[in-house]
């Protein structure tokens, strides 16, 4: 069985946010929910400042505290090492949100895509209302509804349960790449089998020193960052005062 | 007990029920909760009532389990109060899960259990604990204190109290991602504050009862003198634990404690410290205040208000500072103020527990002792 992981090349990542948008579209994410996200930092003191951009997602930890803490096994590890979720078992206790040190779990507080239930036409008699548009394209929930995740998750998760990145399990099981990997215009994301010595993931991990987020917690995250981007240069010298 | 009192409680229950039904139909979106501050006022209500119930269960066990027979006159009252607070505490937690569809998923606690999960143990143990507390009260009420059923349920209630309280402590104690829950120190903090709030409820309820029924029976005066001293001792212990927690929180180099340090400057923290601990402790030190009914009613009321805020302080300390990518585009600390629906849930819990107790006072002879 594969043990899926992801390597993100920070020198290739342009910070365009395509992964975030792609993920939202592929998984029908409601307003305010991001499975694929980012951490940005501004460091230094003006005029010597720099900006860091780090794309984030669920780390699919080998020692996942969310899975350990879930009282009903709604969060579970698939045979491929992916941390997946079953909304039919989720009791909404949000203990996974307590346990996840990465902020990768979201709770569905309100009915998803409820803003698309509005019947108000923006220009009466001229434009669709949000609901009219959804009906016109024969979609469910929102106009760009993607039914694909229904294969092994709920395409739109119900109110009152948590939801999270599952490495696009519906695509992976069909032999495709997670959608964030697919849509990345600069090929900064590499997805593959950590247990296959010849996988691209292992090739990169053997080549570059990789970083994981908060490894000190013992979660053994499976999203690795390589080649931190830094265009800077300075004049070397024998110490400075 | 006047009709006005029962009318007010009935109104509180009705308003609370309307809120609960709204939550069950619409979900938790009616709370001012979000992915940063996700355990809010109803969860604080759960902690407050469930831990108070733990304290009350312990106190009700003093004569029957620990052989301190002089405390029989408080045992039945403490037992009913333990049941009432536990019931509303579990209700608060239930209304903190989600809409009805989510509540129905709780069947998976039985169908798909995760024995590694502290939350699973907490849910199961509290489920059994509440049943045993009700059975225990039934035996006491039927004057079968020393029957096999009475003794067994009394002992089991105490054991289950320890086990469920331990599970609750582990829920917070093992949350490595959120050190501001104070890890395993939480178990000590919970133990002392649970006993203190349980004692405060017992003292308040008893003295209120005596005030309404024309005074404390003479034979109970020495008992309540001892109870007052125990209350003072517990307040001292709670204050010590509070100071210890504050020292840990303020001196820790871990960034995760920034949330605690932020909350430590807030009004709710000061309410916990001053109203919940320092003022009642000082009041109870003064013999004239400690021995006056008004003084002790006031002191115990202050403790309960402060302890309730303390539960919220504990929850928010570990949440107000966003973790991981949730910090993106958000301030260093988020703010939180409860919604009307959250207040409605607390109103329901308070009204329901008071209603159960008032019915007990009126019909169940709470001062009864074994014949």
Interface residues (C-beta under 8 A of the other chain):
Chain A: X32 X34 X37 X38 X39 X40 X56 X65 X68 X69 X70 X71 X72 X73 X74 X88 X89 X90 X91 X92 X93 X94 X95 X97 X98 X99 X100 X101 X102 X103 X104 X105 X106 X107 X108 X109 X110 X111 X158 X159 X160 X161 X213 X217 X218
Chain B: X26 X27 X28 X29 X31 X33 X34 X35 X38 X39 X97 X98 X99 X101 X102 X103 X105 X106 X108 X109 X111 X112 X113 X114 X116 X117 X118 X119 X120 X123 X171 X174 X175 X176 X177 X178 X181 X318 X322 X323 X324 X325 X326 X327 X328
